[in-house]
Amino acid sequence: MPNSPGSAVGYPNPQGGASLVLAFRLQSRVTLILGSGPLAASRAFSALDADSKVVILATGGLNSACEEVKWRSEQGQLTFIDWDTLPGSSTSSGDDKLVEALESYLTSTPEVCLICMTDTLYGGRRNRLFAEKVYQISRTHNIPVNTTDMPDLCDFTFTSTHRFDDVGGNATPLQIGVTTNGQGCRLAGRIRRDIVSRLPKDVGGAVQRVGRMRVLARVRAVKQEEKYPDEEDESDELEENGRVLTPNRPVPSRSNSETESESSKRRIKWVAQVSEYWPISKLATMSDSDMEEVLDGERTPAISPRLEHPEPILPSIHSLVFPRKGRILLVGSGPGHPSLLTLATHTALTQMADLVLSDKLVPDAVLALIPKTVQIRIAKKFPGNAEGAQMEMMVAAIEAAKRGMTVVRLKQGDPVVYGRAGEEVLYFRSHGFEPVVIPGVSSALAAPTFAGIPVTQRGVAESFMVCTGVGRKGKDVQLPGYERARTLVVLMGVARLQAIIHALTEQVQEGGGRRDGKAYPPHTPIAIIERASMPDQRVISSTVRDIVRAMDSIGEQRPPGMMVIGWGVLALWGEGDVEVLDEGGEKMDEERVTKWLIGSDGAGAAWRVSEGLDSGWEGF
């Protein structure tokens, strides 16, 4: 029986054939490597880099080992054991004696956690029968084993890895690994190289600095815990493997009366925000004082003393040099893709700016266009700190403009579409500066387009409305009711998805609740668009009935995100459906939703996830 949109579970079906990719912590554990050739040396280096103790077990003594194994043994980095000298059965000989010696060694050395058998490499000295015996012994001792060139005798495989250095050439904690699951080892290396070449050179340094900031946040959290031992611990926000779905989880607005415990929890949130939004180049160059400033969350600090811009020269009465008058440009940077910057915005960033005060949502790809000589400051609009960060940016803009600088106040999307441009215009005007407002491509329109969703479409959507999912200082807002011919775009609401869906669908009397108008039918299409126009764009399509379950199932969110609700969501999918507004079209709604999500063969699910941009954007 085919699934209906209401009954389909929608969780992904496991396809098999993949590996469970893990990162082992091997401190004080032993990695046993069988063989002493170049491959054994490579495996040994990887294990040593992971702080594992390494034991090389090989026949023929150290003299028969490769030069690298000899050198590492002489340096005391690993232990070399001549397999021939291990005690075995007095009645056995050859390979059987070696197998029995291995059995005895494993019994007496419980610290061994991994075994790598390297001399089964094609053309090596060990045959399959010997490898099978070693594998069985390893399984008996519950030790995972990797047997080179014999995939069926492997409990784990090695990825094609790269460890990143900082700008000084020192190894950082950042590693990546690529596996093709045995389908193309050479290709895995090429893919790994391509990935490395596309990442910023200072990405490893960024990881180090974020790690340092996490340490500072933990120190403060520990001090707070000692002071308030009964307070709930939220340090899981710092764990990269935690089930924190979004760094934008709502928190109360910051106040002067908040407790030390509340401040500690807020700082932990801010670390996640910095990791998510700040450019890699900014993260990589953070000093300890920068980190302390982030964790302190000062409200209105003066403009950074590190700003390398000369003070205006006071003119002599005999000179014709007049001080330059500062100016402020309020600029929209579009949805994120650099090619969608307007010409005016590009000129402001690359030719006019002395100082750029950027909102946190502006992506690194846009900030990278700004000349290196221009300082960039990023708003600390972290959960609960939006008001303080907003004032900080406005004060900094005025201070810089008074020094004769051209200040670009850089916004995501269009500055007047939920960009708080209006209050900045009034603030700057009250301090003697009339800002120039440069429009940008609004994500409210661009994001649905990138997702293949028309906000208006003949026969489907005759109008559209844009609203916010959260009001001033985190307060709830009144949401519009359902109109069949209208598309609703909700910005800044994904972190409050469950509450918004409840408000849209709750059955209340006219004028009651958080909604003005009719309730949305449960089968109404909805799409959540994350990081629109960026290479890691993701679109989750479902119905208002199932979208909360969909978001819970896919795990970590990718802010910023927005919602598009209405029949335009399915209008251009596949063969298209532009008959929604035909007379009697409502009677076909359940059927059209089933066709859209589930398909005629019933093989679909209650939601669909689409990753990345259309390939046609590769040339832009």
Summary of the structure (lengths in Angstrom):
residues: 620
radius of gyration: 30.3
end to end distance: 45.4
largest distance: 108.2
contacts: 1903
relative contact order: 0.08
helix: 37%
strand: 16%
